[in-house]
Amino acid sequence: FEDDITFQSYVAVCIQKYSHVTLAGTKDPRVFYRTKTWWCGLVLTALGEAANFVSYAFAPLSLISPLNAVSVIASSILGFVFLREKWKPKEFFKRYVLSFLGCILTIAGTYLFVTFGPNYHQKLNAKNIVTQVVGWPFLVYVLLEIITFCLLLYCYKQRNADYLVVILLLVALLGSVTVITVKAVAGMLVLSIQGTMQLHYPIFYVMFVCMVATVVFQATFLSQATHLYDSSMIACVNYIFSTSFAIVAGAIFYLEFFHMDILHICMYLLGCVLCFLGVFLITKNRKKLKAFEPYVTMDMSQGIPTIHDKEWRAVQPDYNGSFSYGALVNNDSVVPVSLPTPDQLAGTVSPADTLYGTADLKND
């Protein structure tokens, strides 16, 4: 069920991006939100996220969180199908063989942790959630998480430790609280729809506020990370950190590994490690976009400014007889002025002479 949701969500995202790419490659004057393709992708995205939210009420966190690796495989396949990403034969072994190996490892890891993962699930009513919240294992876990979060935030803000690991650890710590609250809110909503009303308990609104707050702060930190580091690196490290903390949170708060034996736990952890390695190989070999850093030079043969990139390729439009680029204007029709001779320079009046009146004495 979770695989179908993830695949549907990434189909929706690729459809929306396909709409943007199509409009950019044509002379269609319409904006993107006036196209049927973009709205189709938006509707599918909303349905996928709604189904993903509901899935937390029917499955353990330890199964839902690692399944985000399927999204990486889906984005690789759908990027080629919808967005027409080109496969270059020269880069096949360097990029696509390792990516294919990463997909195989991810699929094998998914099979392992789904097969040997926890299948125990309890109905989440308000009384059970309150009991888990006030229990000492969760209180100790929250205390350690708060201390770690404050230390990382201090290093990030006051010590300027804007490392990727620091930022994504902040995201993962918030994400562990997010998955706990999302599962609690989704479980109580499902019970309320089925007839057992849970919305009059204060714990529902406490969980809802915590869910919204942590999601907002996660988005803030992720936005800051995208301005500093490559998106492929962020996707890999964030998946590993967020999945690890979500598994720990599910094990402590919802006791998801309480009824499992050692063999099943080891096979489950092996599946997670294979997924981590597979996602690393897939994201490592993604083509990175090179930032364009133009600079202006003067083409002396024509007397016009020309913009070049780092590889000395001219990207300025061809010269049409007239040129205008911002404040630069072509003045080829102006007669060039010759440089003055040393004798002419000796007879000129300096501004200092004019200021103190010495120029008049010289003329006299």
Solvent accessible surface area in square Angstrom, and as a share of the most:
residue,aa,sasa,rsa
1,F,154,0.64
2,E,14,0.06
3,D,59,0.30
4,D,102,0.53
5,I,6,0.03
6,T,12,0.07
7,F,99,0.41
8,Q,54,0.24
9,S,13,0.09
10,Y,71,0.27
11,V,27,0.16
12,A,0,0.00
13,V,71,0.41
14,C,9,0.06
15,I,21,0.11
16,Q,31,0.14
17,K,107,0.45
18,Y,69,0.26
19,S,4,0.03
20,H,77,0.34
21,V,73,0.42
22,T,60,0.35
23,L,27,0.13
24,A,89,0.69
25,G,68,0.65
26,T,77,0.45
27,K,201,0.85
28,D,45,0.23
29,P,128,0.81
30,R,123,0.45
31,V,64,0.37
32,F,80,0.33
33,Y,105,0.40
34,R,162,0.59
35,T,9,0.05
36,K,182,0.77
37,T,50,0.29
38,W,36,0.12
39,W,123,0.43
40,C,64,0.39
41,G,0,0.00
42,L,64,0.32
43,V,82,0.47
44,L,45,0.22
45,T,32,0.18
46,A,60,0.47
47,L,98,0.49
48,G,0,0.00
49,E,93,0.41
50,A,56,0.43
51,A,27,0.21
52,N,37,0.19
53,F,60,0.25
54,V,62,0.35
55,S,3,0.02
56,Y,28,0.11
57,A,10,0.08
58,F,116,0.48
59,A,27,0.21
60,P,8,0.05
61,L,0,0.00
62,S,0,0.00
63,L,32,0.16
64,I,5,0.02
65,S,7,0.04
66,P,1,0.01
67,L,13,0.06
68,N,70,0.36
69,A,0,0.00
70,V,27,0.16
71,S,11,0.07
72,V,16,0.09
73,I,21,0.11
74,A,4,0.03
75,S,26,0.17
76,S,42,0.27
77,I,94,0.48
78,L,10,0.05
79,G,3,0.03
80,F,93,0.39
81,V,92,0.53
82,F,56,0.23
83,L,29,0.14
84,R,184,0.67
85,E,92,0.41
86,K,167,0.71
87,W,122,0.43
88,K,92,0.39
89,P,122,0.76
90,K,199,0.85
91,E,50,0.22
92,F,101,0.42
93,F,159,0.66
94,K,147,0.62
95,R,40,0.15
96,Y,34,0.13
97,V,53,0.30
98,L,66,0.33
99,S,21,0.14
100,F,135,0.56
101,L,80,0.40
102,G,0,0.00
103,C,22,0.13
104,I,83,0.42
105,L,35,0.17
106,T,0,0.00
107,I,106,0.54
108,A,41,0.32
109,G,0,0.00
110,T,17,0.10
111,Y,145,0.55
112,L,27,0.14
113,F,0,0.00
114,V,74,0.42
115,T,72,0.42
116,F,46,0.19
117,G,9,0.09
118,P,2,0.01
119,N,140,0.72
120,Y,91,0.35
121,H,66,0.30
122,Q,46,0.21
123,K,147,0.62
124,L,5,0.03
125,N,46,0.24
126,A,1,0.01
127,K,144,0.61
128,N,52,0.27
129,I,1,0.00
130,V,66,0.38
131,T,86,0.50
132,Q,40,0.18
133,V,36,0.21
134,V,96,0.55
135,G,23,0.22
136,W,189,0.66
137,P,53,0.33
138,F,28,0.12
139,L,93,0.46
140,V,72,0.41
141,Y,27,0.10
142,V,43,0.24
143,L,105,0.52
144,L,108,0.54
145,E,17,0.07
146,I,93,0.47
147,I,87,0.44
148,T,59,0.34
149,F,43,0.18
150,C,72,0.43
151,L,110,0.55
152,L,27,0.14
153,L,56,0.28
154,Y,106,0.40
155,C,49,0.29
156,Y,25,0.09
157,K,107,0.45
158,Q,122,0.54
159,R,164,0.60
160,N,118,0.60
161,A,16,0.12
162,D,60,0.31
163,Y,143,0.54
164,L,15,0.07
165,V,78,0.45
166,V,20,0.12
167,I,0,0.00
168,L,0,0.00
169,L,41,0.21
170,L,0,0.00
171,V,2,0.01
172,A,0,0.00
173,L,8,0.04
174,L,22,0.11
175,G,10,0.09
176,S,0,0.00
177,V,43,0.25
178,T,14,0.08
179,V,20,0.12
180,I,4,0.02
181,T,4,0.02
182,V,17,0.10
183,K,4,0.02
184,A,0,0.00
185,V,2,0.01
186,A,1,0.01
187,G,4,0.04
188,M,0,0.00
189,L,57,0.29
190,V,25,0.14
191,L,20,0.10
192,S,14,0.09
193,I,146,0.74
194,Q,119,0.53
195,G,63,0.61
196,T,78,0.45
197,M,100,0.45
198,Q,7,0.03
199,L,57,0.29
200,H,122,0.54
201,Y,66,0.25
202,P,99,0.62
203,I,21,0.11
204,F,18,0.07
205,Y,118,0.45
206,V,82,0.47
207,M,13,0.06
208,F,91,0.38
209,V,97,0.56
210,C,48,0.29
211,M,23,0.10
212,V,69,0.39
213,A,41,0.31
214,T,14,0.08
215,V,72,0.41
216,V,84,0.48
217,F,113,0.47
218,Q,29,0.13
219,A,59,0.46
220,T,61,0.35
221,F,13,0.05
222,L,52,0.26
223,S,54,0.35
224,Q,56,0.25
225,A,0,0.00
226,T,75,0.43
227,H,150,0.67
228,L,91,0.45
229,Y,68,0.26
230,D,46,0.24
231,S,78,0.50
232,S,13,0.08
233,M,88,0.39
234,I,11,0.06
235,A,42,0.33
236,C,9,0.05
237,V,31,0.18
238,N,34,0.18
239,Y,17,0.06
240,I,47,0.24
241,F,45,0.19
242,S,35,0.22
243,T,3,0.02
244,S,40,0.26
245,F,49,0.20
246,A,4,0.03
247,I,18,0.09
248,V,70,0.40
249,A,0,0.00
250,G,0,0.00
251,A,32,0.25
252,I,47,0.24
253,F,1,0.00
254,Y,8,0.03
255,L,73,0.36
256,E,6,0.03
257,F,36,0.15
258,F,147,0.61
259,H,118,0.53
260,M,38,0.17
261,D,77,0.40
262,I,128,0.65
263,L,114,0.57
264,H,71,0.31
265,I,41,0.21
266,C,69,0.41
267,M,50,0.22
268,Y,0,0.00
269,L,90,0.45
270,L,82,0.41
271,G,0,0.00
272,C,5,0.03
273,V,86,0.49
274,L,39,0.19
275,C,0,0.00
276,F,35,0.14
277,L,83,0.41
278,G,0,0.00
279,V,0,0.00
280,F,90,0.37
281,L,24,0.12
282,I,2,0.01
283,T,5,0.03
284,K,119,0.50
285,N,16,0.08
286,R,85,0.31
287,K,120,0.51
288,K,115,0.49
289,L,171,0.85
290,K,182,0.77
291,A,83,0.64
292,F,115,0.48
293,E,93,0.42
294,P,69,0.43
295,Y,86,0.33
296,V,75,0.43
297,T,39,0.23
298,M,105,0.47
299,D,54,0.28
300,M,160,0.72
301,S,100,0.65
302,Q,88,0.39
303,G,33,0.32
304,I,11,0.05
305,P,12,0.08
306,T,17,0.10
307,I,20,0.10
308,H,18,0.08
309,D,13,0.07
310,K,143,0.61
311,E,107,0.48
312,W,162,0.57
313,R,141,0.51
314,A,64,0.50
315,V,75,0.43
316,Q,34,0.15
317,P,103,0.65
318,D,124,0.64
319,Y,76,0.29
320,N,130,0.67
321,G,52,0.50
322,S,87,0.56
323,F,28,0.12
324,S,86,0.56
325,Y,95,0.36
326,G,77,0.74
327,A,102,0.79
328,L,76,0.38
329,V,97,0.55
330,N,30,0.15
331,N,94,0.48
332,D,84,0.44
333,S,111,0.71
334,V,98,0.56
335,V,118,0.68
336,P,122,0.77
337,V,140,0.81
338,S,99,0.64
339,L,163,0.81
340,P,72,0.45
341,T,69,0.40
342,P,107,0.68
343,D,120,0.62
344,Q,108,0.48
345,L,102,0.51
346,A,90,0.70
347,G,64,0.61
348,T,88,0.51
349,V,88,0.50
350,S,48,0.31
351,P,116,0.73
352,A,57,0.44
353,D,31,0.16
354,T,92,0.53
355,L,137,0.68
356,Y,168,0.64
357,G,31,0.30
358,T,50,0.29
359,A,14,0.11
360,D,92,0.48
361,L,132,0.66
362,K,145,0.61
363,N,118,0.61
364,D,150,0.78
